[in-house]
Amino acid sequence: MPYLGEILALLSGLAWAGASIFFRLSGQTVPPLGLNLFKNALALILLTLTMLLAGEAFFPAGLVAADYALVLASGAIGIAVSDTLYFASINALGASLSAVVATLYSPFIICFSLIFLGERLSLKQTAGVLLILAAVLIISYRKADRSLSKKTLSAGITAGVLAQLATAAGIVILKPRLGHYPLLWVTNIRVGSGLLFLTAPILAHPGRKLLLGPLVRKANWKFLVPATVLGTYLSMISWMGGMKYAQASVAAALNQLSTVFIFILAIIFLREKATPAKVAAVAIAAAGALLASAP
C-alpha cells in the first residue's frame, strides 16, 4: 500500500493527541505508576486478542534469544520508564505544555541516530533542534504560566525531557532490527515488557495500595479505558508501523504533529488557557519538529 508508513505515523499522532486528553483527566485521580500499569495490562490483552484474530505467531520463526532480549529492553526503557515519566510531566504541566516538551522526541532520535546509527545531521535538522529548544525555554520562563509554581514547572519539564530521552533510546536501539519483526508481535512484546518491568517496583512500593486502589474504581475507567485504547493500543501499533514502513525522519515529523492536535484539544476539552506564550511555543515547536525530522 503506497504511503502506508506515512499514514500510520499520522494516525499515531492523532490517536496520541486524543489519548493525552484522557491521560490528563485520568491523572487527576490515578498516580503515574498505577496509570502506566493499567494501560499496559489492558493494552496487552487487546494486542494478544488481535494477534489471535489475525492468526499471527507468538513465536515467529527465525528469531533468536537476542531478538527477544532487544525488544524486552526496548519496552523497559521506552514504556515502563518513559511513560511513567510522561504521566508525571502531564500531571504537572497540563496537556498543552507537556506536548511542547514532548517535541524533544525528534532531536533526541536524531542525536542517538548520529551516535549509534551513523546518520548525519543536516542544516535543516540543526535549525529544527534549535527551534524546539527555544520552545522549551519559552514555557520554562516563569511568566509563561502564572498558575504553575516554579518548582512544579521545573519538575514537569524535567520529567518530560527524561521521558522523551527514554522514548528515543527505546526505539533507536530497536530500529536496526525493526524491519525483521512482525508488527503486532514486536508491539505486543514491548508492551508486555513495560508491564513486566513495572510490576515488581509497584509490588515492592510501600504505598502500593495508594497506587493500585484507584485502578479498581470503575468510575476511573471512563477515562482510563479510552486513554489506553487510543494511546497504547491504536497509537502504539500505528507508531511502530510508521517506524517500520516509512523513513524514521518522516515518521517522526508526522508523529510530532500530535503537538498541534493536543494543544487544540486541550483548549477545547480541558479549558486550558491559550496564552500568547503557549501559542508561540507550540508554533515554534511544530515548525522545529518538521525541520528536525526533514531528510
N, C-alpha and C positions, 0 to 999 in steps of 0.2 A: 504494500500500500504506500503510495507516494506521500512523503512528509509525515509518516507515522510517528517518528520520534518527536518532531516539532509539535504535532497535535497533542501527543501525550504530555509533553512538557508544559504546554499551555493549560491543558486540563488540570495538571497537577497544581499549577499556580492558582487557578480558580477554586479548586477544591480546598486548598490550604487556606485561602483567604476566608472562605466560609467557616472552615473549622476553627480558625483563630478566634472568631467571634464567640463560638460556643465554648472554646477552651478558656477564654477570658471570663465568661459567665460561670463556668464550672469552677474556676479558680477562686471564686468568692466563697465557696463552701468546701472545696476539696484541696488539700495540700499538694504541692507539685509531685512528690514521690508517689502518693496514692493515685493521683491523676494519671501519671505515667504507667503505673502498674495496671490500672483498669483498662486503659486504651490499648495496651499491648496484649492483655489477656483476651479482650473481645475481638481485636483485630486478628489474633492468631486463630481463633475459632472460625472467623469469617474466611480467612485465607485458606485454612485447611479444608473447609467445605467447598470452596471454589476450586481447589485442586482436585478434590474427589469428583466434582461435577464435570470438570474439564478432562478428567482422565490422565492428569499429569503425574508422573512418577515422583514418589517422595525420596527415592534414592537413584538419581539419574546415572545412567551408565557412563563410564569414563572419568568420573570424578574420584579423586583420591582424598586421603585424610587431610592433606594440606589445604585442599579447597574448602573443606568444611571448617577448618580452623580459621581460614582467612575470612569467611563470611561471618562466623561467630564473633571474631574480633571486630569486624565492621559494625555489627549490630550492637555490641557492647559499647563502643565508642560513639557511634552515630545515632543510637536510640536511647540506651539506658542512661548515658551521661548527658548527651546533647539535649534530649527532650526535657529532662528534669530541670536543667538549667534554663531552657527556653520558657518553661512554665513559670519558673521563679521570676524571670525577666518580665513576662507579660503581666504577671500579677502586680509587679512593682510599677511598671511604666504605662500600662494600658496597651490596647491593641495597636493603635496607630504609631506610637513612639517605638514600641518594640519591633514593629515592622521595619522601621528605618534602620535600627541597629542590625536587623537580620540581613540587610543588604551587604554586610561584610562577608556573607557566604561566597559571593563571586571572587572578591580579591583573595580570600583565603585559598580557594580552589586553585586560582592562578598561581599563587605563591608556592603551594605544595606541588603543583604540576611542574613549575620551574625547577624545584629542588629534586623531586623524586621521579618525574616522568620525562625530564629533559626538554620540556617545552620552553618557548621564548616569549617574552612579554613585548607586545607591540606598543607604539606610541599611543594608540587609542586606548589600550588596556591600562597603560600608566595613567593617562588622564582620567579614566573611569575610576581607578582606585583612589586617586586624589579627591575626586568629587564625592565619593562615598565617605571618605574620611572627613571631608568638610561637613557633610550632612550630620554625621555622628557628633561632631564638635558643636554644631548648631543646637542640637537637642540637649547637649551636655551643659549648655550655658544656662545659668540659673533663671534668667528671665523668660526662657522659652516656655516654661510651665510653672506658674507660681503655686499650683496646687500640690506640687511634689516637693518634699524636703530635699535638701542637698544629699543627705545620707541615702534616702530612698532612690533618688535619681542615679547616684553613683553605683549603688548595689545593683539596680536594674540593668544599667548599661554594662557593668562588669559581667553579670550573669549572661546577658545577651551575646556579648563578644565571645565569651568562652563557649557558649552553645554553638555558635556558628563555626568556631575553630574546630570543635569536635565533629560537627556535621561534615565539614570539608575533609577532615582527616579520615573519617569513616568511609567516605565514598572514594577518595583518591587511592587509598590502599587497595580498593576493590576494582578500580577501573581497568587495570591491565588484563584482568581475567573475566570481566563482566560479560563480554561477548560470548563466552563459552558456557554461561549458565542459563538455564530456563528461567524466564521472567518470574513466574509465580513461585517457583522453588526458591530462588535467591531472596525474594521479598519475604517469603514465609520464614526462612531460616534467620534472616536478620531480625524480624520482629520477635521470633522465638528466643533469639539470643538476648534481645533487650529485656524480655520478660525474665529470663533466667538470671541475668546479672542484676536485676532489681530485687528479686525475691529474697535472697539471702540478707542484704543490708536492711530491708524493711522488717524481716522477721527478727533480726538482731537489734533493731532500733528500740530504745527504751520507751518511746512514745508511739509504738506501733498501733495501739488502739485508736489513737487520735488520727493516725494516717489511714487506717483501714475502715474505721467506723463510718465515715461519710459515704463509702462506696456501697454499703448495703442499704442505704436510704434511697428508696425508689424515687423520691422527689428530686434527687440529684441526677437521676438517669435522663431526664428530659433534655439536659444539656450534654451529659457525658456520652450518651449513645450517638447522637448526630455528630458530635465532635470526633468520635472515633471512626465512624463510617466515612466521614469526609476526609479527615486528616491523617488517619493511619491506614485505612483500607484503600479507598479510592485514590487519595493523593500519593500514597507510597507506591502503589502499583504503577501509576502514571509517571511518577518521578523516576523510578527505576527504568521504566520503559523508555522515557526520554533520554536518559543517560546511555541506555543500551543501543538505541536505534538512531540517535542523532549525534552530531558532534557535541562534545561536552560544553563547549563555549556557547553554542546556540541554545542548547537545552537550559543552561544556567541563566541566560538572558531572559528566556520565556518564563522560567520559574520565578525570577525576581520581579516580574510584573505583578506578582501577588502583593507587593508593597503598595501599589496604587489601589488594588482591589480592597485590601484590608483597610486602608485609610478611608476610603469611601464608605465601606460597610460599617466601620466603627462610628463614623459621624451619624449615619442613618439609624443604626440599631442600638448602639451603646451611648448615644448622645455625647460623644466626646467632642470637646471644643476644637473647632478648626482655627487655631491661632495662626497668624501670619508666619511665625517661626516653623510650625508644623507643616504648613503648606509648602514653604520654601524648602524645608528639609526633605520632604517626600519628592518634590520635583527634582531636586538636585540628586537625591539618591537613585531615583528611577533612571535619570539620564546617565548617572555614573554606572549603574548596573548594566545598561545596554552597551556602553562604551567598554567597560571592563570585560565583558563577555564577547566582544567583537573579535572575529578571527583575524 
